[in-house]
Amino acid sequence: MKFLRQSGSALLLGSALLASFTARATEPATADFAPASDFTWAGMYIGASLGAGFPLHGGERLQAGSGFTSTVFDLYPASVTRTGVTVGAQAGYNWQRGPWVWGIETDFGLLDGRRGPTGIYAASPAYGGLPFFTQTSHSSANYYATIRGRAGVAFNRALLYVTGGVAAGGSRGPATLSIAGAEFSAPWSQSSRMKYVLGAGFEYAFAKDWSARAEYLFLNQSLNTHLFDGGAGFAYASRVRNENHILRFGLNYHFGDENRIPGSIDYGKRQNGGNEGDKGGNGDAPERYSVHAQTTLVAQGYPRFRAQYDGANSFPSGGKANVGSTTNAFLGLRLWEGGAVYLNPEIDQGYGLANSVGSAAYVDSAVAKVGRAAPYMRFQRYFLRQIIGLSDGERSRDPDEGSHSEVLESTQNQISGLVDKDRIIITLGKFAVGDVFDDNIYAHDPTTGFLNFAFNTMGAFDYAADSWGYTHGLAVEWKQDWWTARGGVFQLSKIPNGLDIEPQLFRQFMGVGEIEARYALFNQPGAIKFLLYGDNGYLSKVNDLIDYALMTGQLPPQVGPARRRAVKMGGGINIKQQLMPNLGFFLRASMTDGRYETVDYTDVDRQLSMGLVAAGALWGREDDEIGVAGALSGLHGDRVRYFGLGGTSVYIGDGALSYAGEKNIEAYYKLGFGKNMDATFDYQLIVDPAHNAARGPINVFALRLRAAF
């Protein structure tokens, strides 16, 4: 199992590294292996599949706890697993060199083969007068999703391959248990262990752009446990091992290794002075699809520091180090003029520093806040984006011949092509609020720039998100010559700082608006943005939490009691300014209504941050970068009282508080190895961490490694 855990993340890491070296060097299969007319396995493909899942285990064990450890006390529900139908969809990308084919694939499927036990069951004779018990299981997530590497060999139009990677799914809904009149309940449950998939397949290209496949997968969704708690220290545990053999048949449509739209002008060649006979170009030509990937690993730690006490959400004062990684695929497909759909599967592993607590401005925003030792997979983004041109008359077909159009580069979650400079952009689906709002070219992406939250977004922007930073929403941008207006509505989490997004539309949501003005100052480009937002949901008022705790004597105060409908407002200013070529300045200032608990993002009620970023071209290192920044943060008076009484929140809570606003300084040097690989050396100084003068300062050191294509 240890090997499988390591290999799960290593497989994707290796795929990204290998692709960054080989993407430009790969060629279609030679004439020895395929007719000259035709099929190459290289390029993007999408498809659908249908098959069956065969469970390895026939049922589950319901075991008594609280001293009843002997198997004689086990209860055995009837089998609840059976052969079931599986149906799903897949998307992937292949590279090919001669007969050798390798690539990445992600899929999502439903597996109708497992049901929680519901009914009356015979009890173990060991219980004497207890002949029966009753169990009722509610909805379970009978789905699976994977992100896998693939490798195989092609013979003309036939492909034999093996595949393996990380899986998701296998969760169980809530359930109830009744024994001798006593009621027990179990919440939603999902294993935190690694889930993986291994398999092999045969695929045959029966037409120019179409192939059919037969595929076998061994799907391991790990051991899942339901804990039934009846109070008074008595419990039952229901365990089931989610393992299935899956045999499925699929149909794929291949877009080919040439992803430019047939008959379109190659704008990249025009800009580079090429001609129509050139086969090259810089990749800015209109694309039918885009495929990119990135893997980022951060090792971060700090030595022992001064502290009068440690609390539940403190940095341990004896020193700490953690390693975490994220691996993403960025898939995009053009659907029609101006419209494209995007999908981002992600594999996370490891932990943010001290499990992502201890500092109001979180020190490692490149790693998922939800830490696990084993790699796990999620679909973090899936959205539709529509671009509507607003220019009058015929659009110029060459961006050098007019000012009404521009070329979008091919990059993560962006398909290249010619668009109007004046345009409306609509984004609908699951994505991050920061994908559209509060952007800043000098400080926004923790995988390439600053690691600390304080420098990548407004510190007091308590935006809608699940615990990974994403949510469902709609954003509209209206871009004109020198200004852009943006507006959006996004679902809050089901409970503040919760794992799940609010499922009911507009029951709990955030509205946000932003105005951007672009200008030139001493002939250097700059921009200023004004942002305003409101979180509309069920929130606790901090002063009410304090009053409730003092009145009942239940200290420390806890978030949660007396949540009621409220609107939490906030906003800020975001400035970016080029000082000279390859040197820029940024500044953000923000405030929020600190009378309410943290909703989804930040334990900061006001913040000012600023910094400088210099590109390596200034000292002859084109791919290097250096940055330095500082931030000042503070809390509303009600929140100072709350933390002083020992309260905890999303990131902070030391058990007491000697209030002083948190101060953050960060500096980094990014050493580039070409455009697609880099190593960053990062240092952060945190003074009065968690707004607490009784602790710190803390010196935090980090090494970030990144590979992308």
N, C-alpha and C positions, 0 to 999 in steps of 0.2 A: 504493500500500500504506500509506503514512503516513496518507493521508486515511481509509482503512478502519480503521486502528488507532484513530485519534482518534474516528471516528464510532461505533465499537463501544461504547465507554464513554459517549460523549456521548448516544447514543440512549437508554440506560437512565437516565442522569442526567436527561435531558430528560423522560422518561416520568414519573419520580418527582416532579420539580418541577411538571410540568403537572398530574399527578393531585392533588397537594396543594392546588392552587388550584381545580380543577374538580370534585372528587369530589362536593361538596355541591350544585354548581350544575347538574349534568347532569340531563336529563329524558328519558323515552322518546320515541320518534319520534312526530311529530304525526299526526293523522288523514289529512293529505294524502299520507302515505307508507305507511301501514299501516292495515288495517281496525281499527275501534275495539275489536274483540274481543281484541286480541291482541299478536302477537309483538313483543317488544323484544329487541334484541341486547345490551342492558345486563345486566351481572351475570356471575357465575361460570359456567364450563362445563367439562366433562371429556369425553374421548372417546378413540377408538382409530382407527388408520389402517393402510392396507395399500397397497402399491404396489411400484414397481421403481426401482432405482438404475442409472444408465447412466454408467460411468466415462469420463472424458475422455481418459485416457492408457492405452495398451495394455500397459505393462510397466514394468520398472525397469532402471536402468543400474548395472552392477557395475563400478566403476572401480578400477584399481590405483593405489596410492599409492606413497610413498617414491621419488619421482623419475620414475615411469612416468605422466607427466601427459598425454602425447599420447593422443588418442582412438583411435589405432591399437591401444592396449593395453587398450581397454575390453572387458569381457565382457558378453554380452547374453543373459540367461536368456530362455526362452520367456515369452510373455505369461501373466501371473498375474491379470489383471483381466478381469472379465466382467460382463455384466448380471446383477444379483442382486435378490432379493426384499427388500423392507424392510417391517417391521411395527413398530408402536410405539403409544404412548399420549401424550396431550397434555392440558394443563389451562391455563386462561387466565381473564382477566377483561376485560370490555369496558365502556367508557362510551359513551353515545350522546346526541347533541344534534341534534334534527331528523333529517335523513338521515345525518349524519356519525357514524361509529363509529371509535373508537380504543381500544387496549388493550395488554395484555401477554400473552404466551403462552410456556410452557415445554413441552418435549417430550423424550422419550427413545425412540430407535428402534434396531433391529438392521438392519444392512446387509450382506447375504450376497453380497458381490460382489468381495472382494479376498482373495487367498491369497498367503502368502509362497512363493517358489519352492522346490520340493522335488523333487530328481531329479538326473540327469546331463545336463550341457549342453555343447555344443561351445564350445571356447575360440577366442579370436582367433588367426588365423594368425601374428600377431606373436610368439607364444610358442614358435614352432618345434615342438619335440617334445612340446608339451602339447596334445593334441587335445581333452581333455575336463576338466571340473571338476565337482565335486559340491557341491550346497548343500542344506541341510536347515533349514527354517524351522519354528519351533514356533508355539504359539498366538498369534494377533493379536487385538486388541480391535476386532472389526468392529461397532462401535456408533457412534452419534452422539447428542449431546444439544445442545439450543439453548435460549437465552432471547432472545426477540425482541419488538420492538414491532410493532404492527399498526395500520393506518389504512385506512379505506375509506368507501364510500358505500352506503347501503341503499336499495333500491327495493322497497317493500312487504316481502315475505319473502325477497328476494334481496339478497345482499351481495357486492360486489366490493371486494377489498382488496389492498394490498401489504404486505410484511413484511420485516424484516431484523433481524439481531442477531449475537450472539456464539455460536460453536459449540464443542463439545468432542469428543474421540474421535480416532480415527485412529492409535492407538499400535500398535507392532509388538512381538511377543514375541521372545525370544532366538532366535538362529540359529547354525548352524555352516557352515563352508566348508572344503572339502578340495581342494587344488591340488597335484598332483605329490607326494602323500604328506604335505604340510604341512597342519596343522590350524589353522584360525582360528575364533575365536568372537566373537559380538556379543551384548551384553546387551540387555535391554528398552530400547526407544527410543520417544521421542515428541517431535515438533517443539515448540519453545518459541515459535514465531511465532504471530501471531494467526490464529485460525480463525474464519471468519465464514460467514453464510448470508444469502442474498437470495432473494426470491421473490414470488409473487402467487397469488391464488386466487379461487375463486367458491364461495359457500356459499348454500344454500337451506333455509329452514325449512319442512319438509313436514308438521309437526305442532306441537301447542302448545308442547312442550318439546324438540323434536328438530330437528336440522338435518343435512344431508349436504353434504360439500364435495369439491371437486377442487382440488388444490394443486400448484404447481410450485416447487421449491427448487433453487438453485445452492448446493451445499455444498462449501466449500473447507476442507480439513483440513490444508493447508499441505504443504510439502516435508519428507519424513521421511527421515532418514539412519540406516542401520545401519553401524557401524564395526566391521569384523572385524580383530581384533588377534591376531597370531601370535607376538608377542614379537620381540626382536632388531630393533625399529624398522621392521618391515614390516607393512603393513596394506592392506586393501581397504575401499572405501566403497560401499555399495549404497544408491541413492537412488530414491525413488518419490514422485511428486506425487499426493497424495490429493485429487482433485476429482471431483465427481459431479453429474450432473443427476438430480434425484429427482422423479418423478411419483407422487403418492399420492392415495388417496381415503379420506375419513374420515367418521365418524359422531360427532356431539356431542350430549350431553344438557345442557340449559340450566336453571339453577336460578332465573334471573330476577334482576331488580334488587332485589326485596324478599327479603331473606335471612332474615327472621324465620320461625320455625316457624308454619305456619297454625294459628289457633285458640289460640295461647299468649298468656298475659298479657304485656303490654309493661311490664316492671318499671321501665324507665326513666321511663315516663310516670307511674307511681304515685309514684316517688320525687320527681318534679318537680311533683307536684300536678296533673297533667294528668287528662284523662278519656278514656273509651274512644273518643270521637269524634276525639281528637287524631291527626293524621297524623305528628306529630313524635316526640319521645322522644330520649333521650340516647345511644342505641346500645347500652344494656345489656340489651335484650330478648334472649330466647333466639335464637341464630342457627343457621341451617342450614350456613352456611359463613362464613369470614372471609378477607379479602384485605387485606394490608398490604404496604408496600414502604418501603425506606430506602436512601439513598445517603449515604456519608460520605467526605469527602476531607480528608487531613491533609498539610499542608506543614510540615516540621520540619527544623531545622538548628542548628548550633552554630559559634562562631568558633574560631580557633586557641587551643590550650591547651598548658600545660607538659607535656612527656613526655620521659622519659629514653630511651625506645625505643618502637617500634610492633611489633606482632606480627600473626599471621595473623587473629586474631579481635579486633583492637583497633579502637576508634574512630580513624580517621586523625587525627593530631594537628594537621594543617594546616587543619582545618575541613571541614565537610561539610553538605550539605542534600539532602533527598530528598522526593519527593511520592508518595503512594500513595492508593488509593481502593478501597472495597468498595461494591457495589450488590447488595441482597438483595430478593427477593420472599418473602413469608411467606403461604403458602396453607394453609388448613385446611378440612376437610370433616367435618361430623358424620355418623357412620355409623349409630349407634343410641343408645339412652339411655345417656348418660355416655361414649360412645366416639367418638373423632375421629381422623382421620389428618392428618398435616402434611407439607408439602414446602417446602424452602427452597433454590431455586437461587440461586447467587451469582456475580457477576462481580468478579474482582480485577484490579487493574492497579497498576503502580508498585512501589515498594520502601519497606520500613521503613528508618529511619535507619541508614546504613552497612550496609545489607543485613541488618539485624536482629542485629548482633553488637556487642560492645564493652562491654556492661553486663550484670551478673548479673540485674538487674531490668530487663527489656526496656522501652525508653522509649516504644514506640508499639504498644500491643496492639490498636489499632483497624484496623491494616493487616495483611494476611496476611504471615506470615514468609517464605513462598515468593514472592520478588519476580520480576516479569517486566515488561519494557518494554511489551509488548503485552497487551491485556486477554485474560483466559482465564476459562472458566466451569467450575463444579463444582456438583454437588448436595451441599451441606454437611450438610443434615439431611433425613431422611425417617424418620418414626416414628409409631407408634400410641400413643395415650394413652387409658386407660380410668379413669374416676372411678366409684367404688363408694360410695354413701351408707351411713352407719352409724347414722343417727338412727332411734330407735324410733317406730313409728306413722306417721301420715300427715304428710308434709312440708308445712309451711306454704307456701301459694302466694303469700304476700306477705311479703317479708323484714322488713317493719315490724311484723308481727303475731306474731313468734316469734323465738326465739334459736337455732333449730336449722338455719337455712339462711342463705345469703348469695348475692349475685349476683357472678359473675365478670365483669370488664369485658372488652370486646372489644379485644384488643391482639395484638401479634405472638405467634404460636403459642399463642393462647388464644381459644377460641370462647366468647362470652358465654352466660350462662344461670344458672338457679338450681341451686345444689348444696347438699348437706348440709355444715354446718360440720365435723362429724365424718365423715371420709371416708378411703378408701384410694385412692391415685393410682398407677397402673402405667404406666410409659413404656418402650416397647420399640422399638428400631431404631437409627438412626444419629443421634447428637446429641452435644452437649458435656457433659462431666461437670459443668461449672459451670452448666448449665441447671437442675440439681437441687440440687447440693451447694455449700456455702460461699457462699451468696448473702448479700448485705448491701445493704439499700436505699440506703445512703449511699455505697457504693463497690463497684461490680461491673460496670458497663457502660461500656467505653471509648469508645463512640460518643456518650455523653451526659455522662460524668463524668470521672474521672481517666484519663489515658492510660497511666500506668506500671503494669506488672504487679504491682508491690509493693503496690498499693492496691486492686486488683480481685480478688485471690484471695490465699490464704495462700502466701507466697513459697516455703515448703518443701513445698508440696503437689505432689509429682511425679506428677501424675495421668495416666492413660492418654489418648493422643491421637495422631493423625497429625500431620504438620507444619503442618496448618491448625487444629488444636485440636479435632478431632471424632473419634469412634470409634463402634463398634457396642457396644451394651450394653443392660442391663435395670436399671431403678431402680424401687423400691417405696417409697412414702411413706405413713405412717400418721399422720393428723392428728387430734388431739383438741383439747379446749377450750383448754388452756394449753401443750400440748407436741406435738411432732412427732418421730417416729422415721423415719429414712431408711436404706435399704440398697441397694447396687447392685453389679453385676459388669460389668466393661468389658474389651474386648480391648486389649492393648498394641499398639504398632506392631511390625511384623515384625522389625526390628532397632531398637535404641534410637535415638530421634529420626529414625526413618525416614519415608519418604513413604507407605508402605503399611501398612494395618492387618493384624495377624496373621489369616490366613484360617481357620486351624484353631481351632475352638471350644475354649476353655479350655487351649490349648497355652501361651499367654502371656496373662495376664490380671491385672486389678487388682480387689481387693475393697475396698469402702469402706462405712463406716457413720457416721451422724451423728445426734446427739440435740440437739434444740432445745427450750429452755424459754422461754416468754414471760411477762413480768411487768410490773408498774408500779412505778416508783421515783419517789417524790414526785409521784404522779399522772401521771407521764410514761411512755409505753410503751417497753419495751425487750425485748431477747431475747439469749440467750447460746447458742452452739452448741459442741458438742464433736465433733471429727471424728477418725477413725482410719482409716488405709488401709494396704494392703500390695500391692506390685507383685511378682507371681510370674512370673518369666520367665528368659531366658538373659542374664545380666549379667556384666560384668567387675568383679572386686573391685579397687579402686584400688591397694591395696598390692601385689597380684600384678602389676599393670601396671608398677609402679615396679621391682619385683624383676626382672621379665623384661627390662626395658630396660637396667638396670644390668648384668645378667648377660651379655646379648648385645652390649652396647655400642651398641645401636640407640636413640640419643636423638634427639629427645625421645620420651618414652613415648607410645604410641598406644592409644586405646580399641579394643576388638575382640578382641585375643588372649585365649585362655583363657576365653571366655565359658562359663559353666555355670549350671545351675539354681540360682536364689537367690531369696530373698524380701526385698525392701527395704521396711522399715516406716517409718511417719511419722504425724504427726497435729498437731492444733492447736486453738486456741480462737478463736472469732469472736463479737464483741460489737457490738450496735447499740443505741444509747440516744438517745432524743429528750430534749433538754435543755429545750426549750420549743417551742411550735408554730413550724415553719419553720426549726428549728435542731437538728442532730443530730450525734452523735459516734460514731465507729467505732474498733474496735481488733481486730487479729488478731495472734496469736502462734503460731508453728509451728516444728517440728523434724522432721528426717528422718535416716535412717541414711546418713551421708556416707561410709561405707566402700565404697559401691558407686557406679558411674558414674551420671550423669544418665540417666534412662530416657526420658522424653518431654517433660519440661517445664522444669525449673528448675536453674540453677547456684547454688542457695542451699541450705545445710544447716540454717540457723536464721535466723529473722527475726521482728522485732517492728515492726508498722506501726500508725499511728493517725492520725486526722485529724478535721476539722470540715467540715460542709457546711451552707450556709445558703441557703434559698430566697428569691427576690427579693421575695416578699410582705412581707418585713421592711422593705424600703425603697421599696415602692410599684411594683415591677416584677415582676408576677406570673410572667412567663416566663423571668426571669433566674435565675442560680444562681452561687454562689461556693464554692470549696472549697480547703482547704489541708491538707497531710498530710506526714508524715515517716516514714522507715523505716530500720532498722538491720539489716544482714544479715551473715552470717558463714559460714565453711567448716569442715568437719571437718579434723583434722590431716593425714590421709592425702591429702586433696585439696589442701591447701596445698603439700605436698611435690610432688605431681603437677604442679601448675601452675608451681611453682618450677623444675622440670626442663624446662619448655617445653611441657608438654602442652596440648592444646586440648579444648574440650567444645562444647556446643550453642551457647552465646552468648559465651563468653569464652576467652581464651588469648593472652597478650601475648608469649610467648616466654621470659618470666622473671617473677618475682613477689617484690615487697617487701610481704609480707602486711599488710593492714589491712582490716577488714570494710568493705564498701561502705555508704555512707550516701546516701539519696535524700530530696530535698524537692521537692514539687510544689505549685503553686498555679495555679488557673484561674478565669477569669470567663467564664460563658456568657451571651451576649446573645441573648435569644429574640425571634423575629419571629413571634408567635403560637405555637401549640402544635406546629406541624409543621416549623418552620425555625429554625435557630439558628447562630450563629458563636461559637466559643470561642477565647479567647486563653490560651495555656498556657505556663508556665515551669517548668523542672526544673533543679535543681542536683544534680549527681552528684559526690560526694566519694569519692576512692579507687575509681574505676570498675574493675569486674572484680576487686574486693578488692585493688587494687594501689596502694600509696602512692607509687609512682614515676611515676604519671600523674594528671593532673587537678589541680584540679577542672574540671568541664565545665559550661558554661551552655547549656542546650538550650531553644530557643524554638519554639513551634508555633502554627499557625492551623488550626483544625478547622472545616469547613463541613458542615452536615448538613441534609438534607431528608427528610421522611417523610410517609406518610399511613396 
